[in-house]
């Protein structure tokens, strides 16, 4: 692990210079934040409050090192936070009606030697997991759209609102396609062994669709895709509004 970490740091520095060090430090910061979240939840702090507060910190860590442009940062951060609030509400509803929290029967061998009454809310933990699992894709899409749209504004200051919105949507469509492939490949790669398990043990369709692990994974995938789609539109409209405010100040 340490060797791969060193290779990652070296590659980042060789490719993007000093900016690579900032990106690496943001990754370390994200890891520290996740450890703090785990420790606080284990100490019986409210998972929803802890997850929501630290999600904001992860958003800043995910966005700030990637650009020095203040307008791009503001657009990406605000848009990402707006979408995360919506995703949080959707995750609460999804967990409430899917009953996908906690451990499934496939986890029995790993947990049978532990004490199961751990004193934490598994539905709330599941909501935090869904929130964190979508955060990276949403922040990445927001940065990409924000960077592209503001670059267009820089080269074409007189571009109309409709033209800028259309250009932003075109950028967003490409990012949605890329994010969709990333999320799908991640889904299949992460749960390939689970699929083989189900095939080898001849799970029925009903049993497959009611498997807690699979349902949780599908929720992560769907919320991630919905989050990326939403953040593309939110970012575009927020930049339009932001540009109007800047034009008013210039006048």
N, C-alpha and C positions, 0 to 999 in steps of 0.2 A: 504493500500500500504506500509506504513512504517513498519507494522508488518511483512509482507512478505519479505521486504528488510532486516530486522533484522534477520529473519529466514535464508535467503540466506547467509548472512555474517557468521552467526554462523555455518551453515552446511559446508561452505567452510573452515573455520578455523578448525573444528573438523576433516574433512576428509583429508585435505592436509596441515594443519599447517600454517606456516607463508606464504607459497606460496599462500594459499587461500586468504590472505589479499591483496596480490599483484594483484591477479585476480580480486578481488572485486574493488580495486582502478582503475584497467584498465576499468572495466565496468562503473564506475563513470566518468572516463575520456572520454570514448566514448559518454556518455550522454551529457557531457559538450560540446564536439566537435559538436554534432548534434544540440545543442541549438545555438552555434555560427554560424553554417551554416545557420540555419533558420533566425537568426537575420540579417546576412550579406545579404542574398538573399532578405529579406524583405526591406532592405535599398537600394535595386536596384544595388547591386554588381552583376557582371556577374556570373550566376549560374554555368556555366561550369568550370570557373576558380576556383571559391570557392569550388565547389564539388571535383575537381581534386586535389587541394592542401590539403584539409582536408581528402580526402580518403587516402592519404599517411600517415597522422597522425593516422588514424584509423587502418591502416595495422600494424604500429608499436605497437599500443596499443593492438591489437589482438594477436600479436605474441610474443613480448618480455616477458610478464609475464609467458608464458607457458614453457619456457625452459631457462636453464642457459648456454647451449652449444652454443658457438659463431658460429660454423660451421652450426649447425641446424638453428640458427637464420638467418644467411646470406642466406642460401639456400631458406628458406621459404619466407623471405622478398623479395628477388630479383625475385623469381619465381612468387610470388603473384603480384608484381608490373608490371611485364611483361604482365601477363594475364589480369590485370585490364586495361592496355592501349588498348589491343585488344578488351576487352569488351566495353570500352568507345566508340571506333569506331563503333562497331556493334550496340550499343545502339543508337547512333546518326542516323545511317542508318535506324534502326528499327522504331524509333519514326517518322522519316521523312516520311516513307511510310505507317505507320499504322494509323496515325492520332489519337492516343490514349491519347493525352495529355489533360489536363484540366478536367472539371467536366462533368459528364453525366447527363441524364435526371433523374436518380435515386437520384441525389444529390440536386434536385431543392428545396425540402422543407427545407433543411438545409442552403442553400445559398441565398434564395430569399430576405432575410432581409438585406443582406450585399451589399456594393458597389462593383460591379463586375470589373470595370476598375482599377485593382490593380497595373498596371505598371510593371509587371514582365513577363518574357518569359516562358509560360507554357511548350512548347516543351523542352526547356533547363532544366527546373525543372524536367520534366519527365525523361530526360537522367540521371540526378543526382540521382533520385529515383531508377532507374534501376541499376546504378552503386553501390549504397550503399546496395541495397537489395541482390546483389550477393557477396558482399565483405566477409561476414562472412563465407559462405560455402567454398569459394575459399581459404581463409586463413586457415581454419580448415583442409581442405584436404592437403594443402601444408605442414603444420606442421606435420601431421600424416605421410605423405610419407617421408619427410625429416628426421624425428626422426627414422623411421624404417630403412631406407637405411643407415644412418650413424651408427646405432647400428650394422648393419651387417658388415660394414667396420671395426668397433672397434673390433669385435670378429673374423673376418676373414680378416686380413689386406692384404693377398695375393690373395684375390678373383679377378677373371678376370673381365674385363669390360663387357663382354657379360653376365656373370653370375650375376653381380651386377645389370645390366639393367633389366634382366629377373626377379630378385627378387623384384626390385622396381616396376615393372609393376604388379606383383602379389599383392603387398601391395596396389598399386593404384586401382586395380580392386575391392578389398574389400571395400576400402574407397569410390569409386564411387557408389557402391551398397548402402552403408549406407547413403551417402549424397543424393542419389536419393530418398530414402524412406523419409528422413527428409524433403526434399523440397516438395515432393508430399503431405505428411501429413500436412505440413504447409499450402500448397495451399488449400487443401480441407477444413481444419479447418478454415482458414481465410475467405473463400468465400462460406461457406455452406449456410449462410443466403441469399446471392445473388442468389444462385441456387434455393432455395426455393421460393424466390420472383419471379423469372422467370417462375418457374413451375406453381405457383398459378395464375399468370397473363397470362399464356398461350402464352409466347413469341414464335414467329416463329423461325426456325433455322437461318434464315437470320438476324433477329433482335438480336439473341443471339451472333452470330459471329461478329456482328458490334457494340456490346456494348463496350463502352470505358473502363469501369472498368474491364470487363472480358479479353479484349485484353491486357490491361496493366498487368494484373495478369499472363496471359499466357506468355507474354514477359519476365516477371521476372523469371518465372519458367524455361523457355527454356534457357535464358542467364545464369541462375544459374547452370543448368546442363552442358551446354557447357563450362562454366568457370571451373567447377570441373574437367571435362575430360581433358581440356587443361592444367590445372595446374599440373595434375599428370604427364603428359609427359614432360612438361617444367621442373618440379622439378627434375625428374629422369635424364634428359640430362644435366641439370645444375650441378647436383652433380657429374656426370661423369667428366664433364669439370673441376669442382672445385678440384676433387681428382687428376686429372692429373697435375694441377698447383701445388698442394701441393707436389706431388711426385717429380716434377722438382726442387722445392725449397730444398727438402731433399737431392737431389743429389748434 
